[in-house]
Amino acid sequence: MVNRREIGSLVGLGAAAAAMAAGSAVSQAVAQTQPAESTFAQIRKTKKLRIAGIVGTEPYYHKDIATGQWSGFCVSMANDLAKALEAEVEIIESTWGNSVLDLQSNKIDIMFGLSPTPSRALIVEFTRPIMNNTFTVIAKPGFEPKTWEDLNKPEVRVAVDIGSTHDLYARRTLPKATLVALKTPDDAVLAVQAGRADCLIQVAMLSLVTVKKNAKVGKVIIPTPVASQPTCCGVRVDVDTRFRTYVDNWLEYSRSLGALREWILSSLTLVNIGEQDIPPGLQF
């Protein structure tokens, strides 16, 4: 006959065994989602640097429909980084939203032009900033706010695209303004054109393109105090941090040579934007 103490021991051993089995299952599941080798080792072995390309997001990415060739700021960066790594670029068409999942699933090695939001940082890691992208407003004709506080009034209608960094920034900075929250950036532009909003918020790289495409929508203004957000590269979470460290060093080296600014200005020509179109005081 088994006494109570023995029963307790058997129960304890059973629980411990179950816990060990569960832990092993979790470890195996995690291992299955991770590549067998580090990102750095994988690139050096395959001689491929895989990135995501997003159609219609000039000046970041541009795909020539006739030739299939890619260009743009992020592609110029990728080509230079690949050359430094003695590799060549492989572009996989994706979206901003899917690019983080592409990193997780080892479809791509790096994503250029990502904002390092807290929710994304739970899933992927970020390099040092590529640049600081200044927040601007596109104000309707006749409306010329000079400060963010000029916009922070109930009578001022500010258009934003829902869930974007523009939306988050407006809700934090302009709590008294009347926000016109819309589904897409195009909807925000149309709201200003139709008179349903007095202005819209966009980061500089986007607002310059918006106004160049449609000058009637309004004027790009940089309210004071100048506010900006970092734009970084996203990389896969990796026990071996050598790839992220390498990209950080490459970014600093490229910045010291003035290459980053050259790539940005060159990409703006894709949308017919020259240095004369960039507002005074705007830095990338």
FENWORA-V336427 format. One record per pair of residues at least 24 apart in sequence whose ideal C-beta (glycine too) atoms are under 10 Angstrom apart, sorted by the first residue. I is the first residue (numbers start at 1). J is the second residue. Records with the same first field share a line. If there is no record, write none. Layout:
I: J / J
This chain:
33: 104 / 105 / 106
34: 104 / 106 / 236 / 237 / 238 / 239
35: 105 / 106 / 109 / 236 / 238
36: 106
37: 238 / 240
38: 236 / 238 / 239 / 240 / 241 / 242 / 243
39: 103 / 106 / 109 / 110 / 235 / 236 / 237 / 238 / 240 / 241 / 242 / 243 / 244 / 246 / 247
40: 85 / 109 / 235 / 238 / 240 / 241 / 242 / 243 / 244 / 245 / 246 / 247
41: 238 / 240 / 242 / 243
42: 106 / 109 / 236 / 238 / 243
43: 81 / 82 / 85 / 86 / 87 / 109 / 110 / 243 / 246
44: 85 / 86 / 87 / 242 / 243
45: 87
46: 87 / 88 / 90 / 109
47: 82 / 85 / 86 / 87 / 88 / 90
48: 82 / 85 / 87 / 88 / 89 / 90 / 109
49: 78 / 79 / 81 / 82 / 83 / 84 / 85 / 86 / 87 / 88 / 89 / 90 / 91 / 108 / 109 / 110
50: 78 / 82 / 87 / 89 / 90 / 91 / 92 / 102 / 103 / 106 / 107 / 108 / 109 / 110
51: 75 / 77 / 78 / 79 / 81 / 82 / 89 / 90 / 91 / 92 / 94 / 99 / 102 / 108 / 109 / 110 / 111 / 112 / 233
52: 78 / 91 / 92 / 93 / 94 / 95 / 96 / 98 / 99 / 100 / 102 / 103 / 107 / 108 / 109 / 110 / 111 / 112 / 113 / 114 / 234
53: 78 / 89 / 90 / 91 / 92 / 93 / 94 / 99 / 108 / 112
54: 91 / 93 / 94 / 95 / 96 / 97 / 98 / 99 / 111 / 112 / 113
55: 93 / 94 / 95
57: 95 / 96 / 113 / 205 / 206 / 209
58: 205 / 206 / 209 / 213 / 267 / 268 / 270 / 271 / 273
59: 205 / 206 / 208 / 209 / 263 / 264 / 265 / 266 / 267 / 268 / 269 / 270 / 271 / 273
60: 96 / 112 / 113 / 205 / 206 / 209 / 231 / 267 / 270
61: 91 / 93 / 94 / 112 / 113 / 267 / 270
62: 267 / 270 / 271
63: 91 / 93
71: 266 / 267 / 270
72: 112 / 113 / 263 / 266 / 267 / 268 / 270 / 271
73: 112 / 113 / 130 / 131 / 205 / 231 / 260 / 263 / 264 / 265 / 266 / 267 / 268 / 270 / 284
74: 110 / 111 / 112 / 113 / 114 / 130 / 231 / 233 / 263 / 267
75: 112 / 263 / 267
76: 112 / 259 / 260 / 262 / 263 / 264 / 266 / 267
77: 110 / 112 / 113 / 130 / 233 / 247 / 250 / 251 / 254 / 259 / 260 / 263 / 264 / 267
78: 109 / 110 / 111 / 112 / 233
79: 263
80: 250 / 254 / 259 / 260 / 263
81: 109 / 110 / 112 / 233 / 246 / 247 / 250 / 251 / 254
82: 109 / 110
84: 246 / 247 / 249 / 250 / 253 / 254
85: 109 / 243 / 246 / 247 / 250
96: 164
97: 163
99: 124 / 234
100: 124 / 234 / 236
102: 234 / 236
103: 234 / 235 / 236 / 237
104: 236 / 237
105: 236
106: 236
108: 234 / 235 / 236
109: 235 / 236 / 243 / 247
110: 233 / 234 / 235 / 236 / 243 / 244 / 247
111: 232 / 233 / 234 / 235 / 236
112: 231 / 232 / 233 / 234 / 247
113: 205 / 231 / 232 / 233 / 234
114: 230 / 231 / 232 / 233 / 234 / 235
115: 164 / 165 / 168 / 203 / 229 / 230 / 231 / 232 / 234
116: 229 / 230 / 231 / 232 / 233 / 234
117: 165 / 168 / 229
120: 232 / 234
121: 234
122: 237
123: 234 / 236 / 237
124: 233 / 234 / 235 / 236 / 237
125: 232 / 233 / 234 / 235 / 236 / 237 / 238 / 241 / 243 / 244
126: 230 / 231 / 232 / 233 / 234 / 235 / 244
127: 230 / 232 / 233 / 234 / 235 / 243 / 244 / 245 / 246 / 247 / 248 / 249 / 250 / 251
128: 230 / 232 / 233 / 244 / 247 / 248 / 249 / 251 / 252 / 255
129: 228 / 229 / 230 / 231 / 232 / 233 / 251 / 255
130: 230 / 231 / 232 / 233 / 247 / 251 / 254 / 255 / 260 / 263 / 264 / 284
131: 204 / 205 / 228 / 229 / 230 / 231 / 232 / 251 / 255 / 260 / 261 / 264 / 283 / 284
132: 203 / 204 / 226 / 227 / 228 / 229 / 230 / 231 / 283 / 284
133: 165 / 202 / 203 / 204 / 205 / 206 / 228 / 229 / 230 / 231 / 284
134: 203 / 204 / 205 / 207 / 222 / 223 / 226 / 227 / 228 / 229 / 279 / 281 / 282 / 283 / 284
135: 165 / 166 / 169 / 170 / 173 / 201 / 202 / 203 / 204 / 207 / 222 / 223 / 226 / 227 / 228 / 229
136: 166 / 199 / 200 / 201 / 202 / 203 / 204 / 205 / 206 / 207 / 208 / 210 / 211 / 219 / 220 / 221 / 222 / 223 / 226 / 227 / 228 / 279 / 282
137: 166 / 170 / 192 / 198 / 199 / 200 / 201 / 202 / 207 / 218 / 219 / 220 / 221 / 222 / 223
138: 188 / 189 / 192 / 197 / 199 / 200 / 201 / 202 / 206 / 207 / 208 / 210 / 211 / 214 / 217 / 218 / 219 / 220 / 221
139: 192 / 198 / 199 / 200 / 217 / 218 / 219 / 220 / 221 / 223
140: 191 / 192 / 193 / 195 / 197 / 198 / 199 / 200 / 216 / 217 / 218 / 219
141: 192 / 215 / 216 / 217 / 218 / 219
142: 198 / 218 / 219
143: 192 / 198 / 199 / 218 / 219 / 221
144: 199 / 218 / 219 / 221
145: 198 / 199 / 221 / 223 / 224
146: 221 / 222 / 223 / 224
147: 223 / 224 / 225
148: 173 / 174 / 177 / 201 / 223 / 224 / 225 / 226 / 227
149: 173 / 174 / 176 / 223 / 224 / 225
150: 177 / 221 / 223 / 224
151: 176 / 177 / 198 / 199 / 201 / 221 / 223
152: 176 / 177
153: 177 / 178
154: 178
155: 198
156: 197 / 198 / 199
157: 191 / 192 / 195 / 196 / 197 / 198 / 199 / 200
158: 188 / 191 / 192 / 197 / 198 / 199 / 200 / 201
159: 185 / 187 / 188 / 189 / 190 / 191 / 192 / 196 / 197 / 198 / 199 / 200 / 201 / 202
160: 185 / 187 / 188 / 191 / 197 / 200 / 201 / 202
161: 185 / 186 / 187 / 188 / 189 / 200 / 201 / 202
162: 187 / 188
164: 188 / 201 / 202 / 203 / 206
165: 201 / 202 / 203 / 229 / 231
166: 200 / 201 / 202 / 203 / 206 / 207 / 229
167: 201
168: 229
169: 201 / 203 / 227 / 228 / 229
170: 200 / 201
173: 201 / 223 / 227
174: 201
185: 210
186: 210
188: 217
189: 213 / 214 / 217 / 218
190: 214 / 217
192: 216 / 217 / 218
193: 217 / 218
199: 223
203: 228 / 229 / 231
204: 228 / 278 / 279 / 282 / 283 / 284
205: 231 / 264 / 267 / 268 / 273 / 284
207: 279 / 282
208: 268 / 271 / 273 / 277 / 278 / 279 / 282
209: 268 / 270 / 271 / 272 / 273
210: 271
211: 273 / 277
212: 268 / 271 / 272 / 273 / 274 / 277
213: 271 / 272
219: 279
220: 277 / 278 / 279 / 282
221: 279
222: 279 / 280 / 281 / 282
224: 281
226: 281 / 282 / 283
228: 282 / 283 / 284
231: 284
260: 284
